[in-house]
Amino acid sequence: MTTAILAVAMGTLMASAPVLAQVNPVEIANGPAEKFSSRVLTTQLENPWAMVWGPDDKIWVTERTAGRVTRVDPVSGQKFPLLTIDEVFTGIQHEGLFGLALHPEFMKDTGNDYVYVAYTVNDGTAEAPAPSAKLVRYTYNATSEQLEEPQVLIEGIPAGDDHNAGRVVIGPDLKIYYSLGEQGRYRRPEGDPIRAQILPTQDQVDAKDWYAYSGKVLRLELDGSIPSDNPEIEGVKSHVFTYGHRNPQGLVFASNGILYSTEHGPASDDELNILVPGGNYGWPNVSGYVDDRAYNYPAWHEAPADLPRNSASTSQVPTTAESEFKGEVVEPIAAYFTVDDTTSICGFICSPTIAPGSAAYYVAGENGIAEWDNSILIPTLKHGVVYVQKLSEDGLSAEGLPVAWFNTQNRYRDILVAPDGVSVFVATDAFGSAAAKYGEELATGILHNPGAILLYTYQGQ
């Protein structure tokens, strides 16, 4: 696989010679680096997680571990803190402040200057944390330039130290779409099963018991209530829009109204999905396609309690093949990457996954990035690249393999394209493991741009 490596020097991203530390199971083309100029827009962000372009022409950013909402000037990189949420719980791994959405009439003098954020709180103690998640609406005060008047839309959402998803978008139907992971319960013999296939009962909905909301994408009214036209699944209407998800951190609507999601696979088969009302996306019984390739579902919650987590001895774990699952599964339009067996699965970095951080939809128009027209942009936490996945003309299928752009030694968490169509912003994690671009090691914890927003500007043909 050819690569174009970018390193940091004097605040600028500079080209470097390729080193093939990370190899995909299939050959992926790389977009030519010379098509873009690049620079570091801003640094010292505490794990930027979500970026939204505001009507004030600023980038609105959530900082996961700071519990802070910040505006960033897209030219100077100057930061303007808006709010720090004291109750945000960050824990030991992947808790904190996640998704952010602006009301469609934000800053349009209609009284709807609302900002929606999702985050985790600790319902336990410091010694014995018991995280849950909530979705909260804030009001923007234009005089003080702060976020005020928090209104809880839904709380008591299942959360954990991993796979909390957290993406929040408002659809063209003026409904909130909020993704929830299954808290990383894969291979945890603690008695509590993965809940992605468990659906809420009417009694639970009536009691506002959201135990079964793990591994789902929710659809809510702007006040947090259940929309009357939500799908009825097994006789129950709840906030649940789709289910059977592992960690769907990317949600994005295309201009034609199609809702796409990106989702983490366990060691192969990260997914690009089209979400349909009431759809079952298979996890944990299915990963990627229903093809019995490189994945069987191990029901670790049914294993002996004394069997060590991630034990190499899985003979005591009840296991089923994907084809044995009796549910009707909506298969992804692309999987990154499907392999025939598990011989290439040897850990986070060298497993055949990309770890998608989010998703964006792109249309080039007359003066945009022609190579990206009609594509889903997928920033990756593992490879430090943005995968550009072309779509069919109707948007219902993926065309060919993606192309990798902006190759750096970072964890790419989110991507945002400015209204000009040629300025591309990429947010990076402040810590974690990524593919090494130099030397002989596969993985590294040395990130070249930790807690930053990188700016790539298209230079045309």
C-alpha positions in Angstrom: 0.0 0.0 0.0 1.4 3.3 -1.0 1.3 6.1 1.6 2.0 9.8 1.8 3.1 10.6 5.4 2.5 13.9 6.9 4.6 15.1 9.9 4.5 18.2 12.0 7.1 20.9 11.7 6.8 24.5 12.9 3.0 24.3 13.1 2.6 22.9 9.6 1.9 19.4 8.3 4.8 18.5 6.0 5.2 15.6 3.6 7.6 12.8 4.5 8.8 9.5 3.1 6.5 6.5 3.5 7.0 3.7 6.0 4.8 0.7 5.8 4.2 -0.1 9.4 0.5 -0.7 8.9 -0.9 -2.8 6.1 -4.5 -3.3 5.3 -5.8 -6.8 4.2 -6.6 -5.2 0.9 -4.8 -2.5 -1.1 -6.1 1.0 -0.5 -5.2 3.8 -2.8 -4.0 7.1 -1.3 -5.2 10.5 -2.4 -2.3 12.7 -3.6 -1.1 15.0 -0.7 -0.3 17.8 -3.2 -4.0 18.4 -3.8 -4.2 20.1 -0.4 -2.3 22.6 1.6 -2.3 21.8 5.4 -1.7 23.4 8.7 -2.5 23.0 12.4 -5.4 25.3 13.1 -5.4 25.1 16.9 -4.0 22.9 19.7 -4.4 22.1 23.4 -8.0 20.9 23.1 -8.9 18.2 25.6 -10.0 15.4 23.3 -12.2 17.3 20.8 -15.0 14.9 20.0 -17.7 16.7 17.8 -17.5 19.6 15.5 -20.4 21.6 14.0 -20.2 24.7 11.7 -22.3 27.4 13.4 -24.3 30.2 11.7 -21.7 32.6 13.3 -19.1 31.0 11.0 -17.3 29.5 14.0 -16.6 25.8 14.7 -18.5 24.6 17.7 -16.6 21.8 19.4 -17.1 19.5 22.3 -14.1 18.6 24.4 -14.7 15.2 25.8 -12.5 15.1 28.8 -12.8 18.7 29.7 -16.6 18.6 29.6 -16.4 21.9 27.7 -18.1 23.4 24.7 -15.8 25.7 22.8 -16.1 27.9 19.7 -13.1 28.0 17.4 -12.3 30.6 14.8 -11.7 28.7 11.5 -9.1 31.1 10.3 -7.1 32.2 13.4 -7.8 29.1 15.6 -8.7 31.3 18.5 -10.8 29.5 21.1 -13.9 30.9 22.8 -15.1 28.7 25.7 -18.9 28.7 26.0 -19.7 26.2 28.8 -18.0 23.8 31.1 -20.4 21.1 32.4 -19.3 20.2 35.9 -21.3 17.0 36.1 -19.6 15.4 33.1 -17.9 12.2 34.1 -14.8 11.2 32.2 -13.8 8.0 34.0 -10.9 5.9 32.9 -11.5 5.5 29.2 -14.2 6.6 26.8 -16.7 8.5 29.0 -17.2 12.3 28.8 -18.9 15.0 26.7 -19.8 13.7 23.2 -22.2 14.8 20.5 -23.4 18.3 19.8 -26.2 19.6 17.5 -27.5 23.1 16.9 -31.2 23.7 16.4 -32.0 24.3 12.6 -33.2 27.8 13.5 -30.2 28.6 15.7 -29.3 32.4 15.6 -32.3 33.1 13.2 -34.3 35.3 15.7 -37.0 32.7 16.2 -36.3 32.0 19.8 -34.8 28.6 19.1 -31.2 29.3 20.0 -30.8 25.8 21.3 -27.7 23.6 21.6 -28.1 19.9 22.3 -25.3 17.9 23.9 -24.9 14.3 25.1 -22.6 13.2 27.9 -22.0 10.8 30.8 -22.5 11.3 34.5 -21.5 9.2 37.5 -24.5 7.8 39.4 -22.2 5.9 41.8 -19.1 6.9 43.8 -15.5 7.7 42.9 -14.5 4.3 44.2 -17.4 2.5 42.5 -18.4 4.5 39.4 -21.8 3.8 37.9 -22.0 5.9 34.7 -25.1 6.8 32.8 -25.7 9.2 29.9 -28.1 12.0 29.3 -29.1 14.4 26.5 -29.5 18.0 27.5 -30.6 21.2 25.7 -28.9 24.5 26.5 -29.9 28.0 25.4 -27.3 30.3 23.9 -27.2 33.8 25.4 -25.9 36.1 22.7 -25.1 38.9 25.1 -22.9 36.8 27.4 -21.9 34.4 24.6 -22.5 31.5 27.0 -24.8 28.5 27.2 -27.4 28.6 29.9 -30.7 27.1 31.1 -30.0 23.4 30.9 -33.1 21.3 30.1 -32.7 17.5 30.5 -34.4 15.8 27.5 -33.6 12.2 28.6 -31.4 10.7 31.3 -30.6 7.4 32.8 -29.3 6.1 29.4 -27.0 3.1 29.8 -23.3 4.0 29.7 -20.0 2.4 30.5 -16.2 2.9 30.1 -16.3 2.0 26.5 -18.5 2.1 23.4 -20.8 4.9 24.4 -21.3 6.1 20.8 -22.7 9.6 21.5 -23.3 11.1 18.1 -26.2 13.6 18.0 -27.7 15.0 14.8 -31.0 16.7 14.0 -32.6 15.3 10.9 -34.6 17.1 8.1 -37.7 15.9 9.9 -36.7 18.0 13.0 -36.1 14.9 15.1 -33.0 14.2 17.2 -31.0 11.1 16.3 -28.8 9.9 19.1 -26.5 6.9 18.8 -25.8 4.6 21.7 -23.1 1.9 21.9 -23.4 -1.4 23.8 -20.7 -0.4 26.4 -18.1 -2.8 25.1 -19.5 -5.9 26.8 -18.0 -8.2 24.2 -15.9 -10.9 25.9 -16.9 -9.8 29.4 -18.0 -12.8 31.5 -19.8 -10.7 34.1 -23.3 -12.1 33.7 -24.8 -9.1 31.9 -25.4 -9.9 28.3 -24.8 -7.6 25.3 -28.1 -5.7 25.1 -28.0 -4.7 21.4 -30.7 -7.3 20.6 -32.7 -6.7 23.7 -35.7 -4.5 23.0 -37.6 -2.4 25.6 -40.9 -3.7 26.9 -43.9 -1.4 27.3 -43.6 -1.5 31.0 -40.0 -0.3 30.8 -41.0 2.5 28.5 -43.8 3.6 30.8 -41.4 3.5 33.8 -38.7 5.4 31.8 -36.4 2.5 32.3 -33.9 2.7 29.4 -32.0 -0.5 30.3 -32.6 -1.9 26.8 -31.4 1.2 24.9 -27.8 0.0 24.7 -26.7 -0.7 21.1 -29.4 1.4 19.6 -29.9 4.6 17.6 -32.6 6.7 19.2 -35.1 9.1 17.5 -36.5 11.8 19.7 -38.7 14.9 19.5 -36.9 18.1 20.2 -38.3 18.0 23.7 -37.0 14.5 24.3 -40.4 12.7 23.9 -41.1 9.7 21.7 -42.2 10.7 18.2 -45.6 9.3 17.3 -44.3 8.0 14.0 -41.4 6.1 15.5 -41.2 2.4 14.4 -43.2 -0.1 16.5 -40.8 -3.0 17.1 -42.2 -6.2 18.5 -45.4 -4.4 19.5 -43.6 -1.6 21.4 -43.1 2.0 20.3 -40.2 3.7 22.1 -37.3 6.1 21.3 -35.6 3.2 19.5 -35.2 3.9 15.8 -32.7 1.0 14.9 -31.0 -1.7 17.0 -28.3 -4.3 16.8 -25.4 -1.9 16.9 -22.0 -2.2 18.5 -20.6 1.4 18.6 -22.1 3.6 15.9 -20.1 6.8 16.4 -20.9 8.3 13.0 -24.4 9.6 12.0 -25.0 11.8 9.0 -27.8 12.7 6.7 -27.2 13.1 3.0 -28.9 15.8 0.9 -31.5 13.2 -0.3 -32.5 12.4 3.3 -30.7 9.0 3.6 -29.2 8.5 7.1 -25.8 6.8 7.1 -23.9 5.5 10.1 -20.4 4.2 10.7 -19.9 1.5 13.3 -17.0 -0.3 15.0 -16.5 -4.0 14.3 -14.8 -6.2 16.9 -11.7 -7.0 14.9 -12.9 -7.0 11.3 -16.0 -5.6 9.6 -16.3 -2.0 10.7 -19.5 -1.0 9.0 -21.0 1.7 6.8 -24.8 1.4 7.1 -27.9 3.0 5.8 -30.4 3.3 8.8 -34.0 2.4 8.1 -36.8 2.6 10.7 -37.0 -0.5 12.9 -33.9 -2.0 11.2 -31.9 -4.7 13.0 -28.1 -4.4 12.3 -27.2 -7.8 13.7 -24.8 -7.1 16.6 -23.6 -9.2 18.5 -24.8 -12.1 16.4 -23.5 -10.7 13.2 -20.5 -8.5 12.4 -20.5 -7.0 8.9 -22.2 -9.3 6.4 -24.0 -12.5 7.2 -21.2 -14.5 5.6 -19.7 -16.7 8.4 -16.3 -15.2 7.7 -13.9 -14.5 10.5 -16.6 -14.0 13.1 -18.7 -16.2 15.4 -20.7 -14.8 18.3 -19.3 -15.9 21.7 -22.0 -15.6 24.4 -19.5 -14.7 27.1 -22.3 -13.9 29.6 -23.1 -17.6 29.5 -19.5 -18.6 30.2 -18.2 -19.8 33.6 -17.8 -16.7 35.8 -14.2 -17.7 36.6 -13.1 -17.8 33.0 -10.7 -14.9 32.5 -11.8 -12.1 30.2 -10.3 -12.5 26.7 -9.2 -16.0 27.6 -7.6 -17.9 24.7 -9.6 -20.9 25.9 -13.0 -20.3 24.5 -14.3 -23.9 24.5 -16.4 -23.1 27.5 -18.1 -20.2 25.8 -21.3 -20.9 23.8 -20.6 -19.8 20.3 -22.9 -19.5 17.2 -22.2 -18.7 13.5 -23.6 -15.6 11.8 -25.9 -17.7 9.6 -27.4 -19.3 12.7 -29.0 -16.0 13.7 -32.7 -16.1 13.1 -33.3 -12.4 13.0 -33.7 -10.3 9.8 -30.5 -8.3 9.5 -30.0 -5.1 7.5 -26.5 -5.7 6.1 -24.0 -2.8 5.7 -23.3 -1.2 2.3 -19.6 -1.6 3.0 -17.5 -3.4 5.6 -13.9 -2.5 6.5 -12.6 -5.1 6.0 -14.0 -8.6 5.6 -11.5 -11.4 5.8 -11.9 -15.1 5.4 -10.5 -16.2 8.8 -9.0 -14.8 12.0 -5.4 -15.4 11.2 -4.9 -11.7 10.4 -6.6 -10.6 13.7 -3.7 -10.0 16.1 -4.6 -6.9 18.1 -6.0 -3.5 17.6 -3.6 -2.1 15.1 -3.0 -5.0 12.8 -6.6 -6.3 12.8 -8.5 -5.7 9.6 -10.5 -2.7 10.9 -10.2 1.0 10.6 -12.0 2.2 13.7 -14.3 5.0 12.3 -14.5 8.0 14.5 -17.5 9.7 12.8 -18.9 10.3 9.3 -19.7 13.3 7.0 -21.5 13.5 3.6 -19.9 15.4 0.8 -21.1 16.8 -2.5 -18.6 18.8 -4.5 -20.8 21.1 -6.5 -19.1 23.3 -9.1 -16.1 24.5 -7.1 -15.6 21.7 -4.5 -13.3 18.7 -4.2 -14.1 16.8 -7.4 -12.4 13.6 -6.2 -14.8 13.5 -3.3 -18.1 14.1 -5.0 -21.0 12.1 -3.6 -19.0 10.4 -0.9 -19.0 9.6 2.8 -16.0 10.9 4.6 -14.8 8.6 7.4 -12.1 9.7 9.8 -10.3 6.8 11.4 -9.0 6.4 14.9 -6.6 3.7 14.0 -5.0 4.6 10.7 -4.8 8.4 11.0 -6.4 8.9 7.6 -9.7 10.0 6.2 -11.3 7.3 4.1 -13.4 8.7 1.2 -16.0 6.2 0.3 -17.8 6.9 -3.1 -21.5 6.2 -3.3 -23.7 5.1 -6.2 -25.7 7.9 -7.8 -28.8 7.0 -5.8 -26.7 6.7 -2.6 -28.0 3.3 -1.8 -24.7 1.4 -2.2 -21.0 1.9 -1.9 -18.9 2.0 -5.0 -15.5 0.2 -4.8 -13.0 0.6 -2.0 -12.4 3.9 -0.3 -9.4 6.2 -0.9 -7.2 7.2 2.0 -6.4 10.9 2.5 -4.4 13.0 5.0 -2.2 10.3 6.4 -0.7 11.3 9.7 0.3 9.7 13.0 -2.9 10.7 14.8 -6.3 9.4 15.9 -8.9 11.2 13.8 -12.0 11.7 15.8 -14.2 14.0 13.7 -14.3 15.7 10.3 -16.0 18.9 9.2 -16.2 20.6 5.8 -16.7 24.4 5.8 -19.5 25.9 3.6 -16.9 26.9 1.0 -16.6 23.1 0.2 -12.8 23.2 0.1 -11.7 23.7 3.7 -11.6 20.5 5.7 -11.2 20.3 9.4 -10.1 17.2 11.3 -10.2 16.8 15.1 -7.7 14.6 16.8 -7.7 12.7 20.1 -5.3 13.9 22.7 -4.1 10.4 23.6 -4.4 6.7 22.6 -3.0 4.2 20.3 -2.6 4.6 16.5 -0.7 3.1 13.6 3.0 4.0 13.7 4.2 5.8 10.6 7.9 5.5 11.4 10.1 2.6 12.5 9.3 -1.1 12.8 6.5 -1.0 15.4 2.9 -1.4 14.3 1.4 0.8 17.1 2.4 3.9 18.9 1.1 6.1 21.7 3.0 9.1 20.3 0.5 11.2 18.4 1.9 14.0 16.3 -1.0 16.4 16.8 -2.7 15.5 20.1 -5.9 17.4 20.9 -5.8 19.5 17.8 -7.9 20.6 14.8 -6.0 20.2 11.5 -7.0 22.3 8.5 -6.6 20.9 4.9 -7.4 23.3 2.0 -8.1 22.0 -1.4 -5.8 23.5 -4.1 -7.9 22.4 -7.1 -6.8 20.2 -10.0 
